[in-house]
Amino acid sequence: MTHLLHTLIAVLAVALGLAAPTGSAASDTTGLSLVELRPGWRMPDGTHMAALHIVLEPGWKTYWRAPGDVGIPPQFDWSGSQNIHAISTNWPTPVVFFEQGMRSVGYKSEVVIPLHMTAQTTDRDMHLSGEMQIGICKDICIPANLRFTATLPPNVTRPDPVIAAALTNRPYTATEAGVRGVTCSIEPGADGALVLHVRIDMPSAGGTEYVVVEAGNPRVWVAEPDSHRDEGILHATTRLVHVEGGSFALNRSDLRFTVIGSSRAVDILGCSL
């Protein structure tokens, strides 16, 4: 990579009792104009909803959790956090774009990524300390390292409308989209690969439908699927290879399929024989 590595450090402290973000960071990193941690609110069940808000400069983009062949997958590290049992990331609906003839999946302009946290002790502050590594791309791709800290108090209960809007901008579930069935068949391929054929019985998601396949195992690489519709059924075929080149088992219940069309995206978990 000929471009120098840029590092963005956004350290945001959230004061006790404030419902709005107390700070944001404009970056001199090429491609990023704003990063902020929105502290969110404590929900009735004791969990907490916060979010990362990333604004990109014109023409730049960043990547979804499954970025495609040329994308850089985002990575999180929450090891410095306190009174936080678990953090789940709620990815908004991505878009498909093409770079050098290859497909990528991600976001243009900006993205708000909700973070749903469970506390070890629900009536106490949560101390969030995290690091996120992302790729941002235009003519070249640059890795960026985002660091942030926040104290999330239990007495802030008013929802943040920006986060609430991001939560509604999610793929449909299989039930919501009217998926009638998903079946898979697997056969051996060359060089230790497995070839996966997927048959998805569902209404059209609109326009050209792109299928993203996730293996449920970060050590298994999944090729960009070939997909088409035939008599109302969406078909997709892809290759899966272990990154170390060895043999591996594939659990159908761990497979995840995201269908991205012009009208909606659909999130499907697992398939049957």
LINJO-V804137 format. One record per helix or strand. SS is the DSSP state (hx for helix, st for strand). FROM is the first residue (numbers start at 0). TO is the last residue. Records with the same first field share a line. If there is no record, write none. Layout:
# LINJO-V804137
SS = FROM-TO + FROM-TO
This chain:
# LINJO-V804137
st = 24-24 + 31-41 + 47-55 + 60-67 + 74-76 + 81-81 + 85-89 + 94-98 + 101-107 + 109-117 + 125-136 + 140-151 + 171-172 + 180-187 + 193-200 + 209-213 + 219-221 + 225-229 + 232-241 + 255-259 + 264-268 + 271-271
hx = 160-167 + 189-191 + 251-253
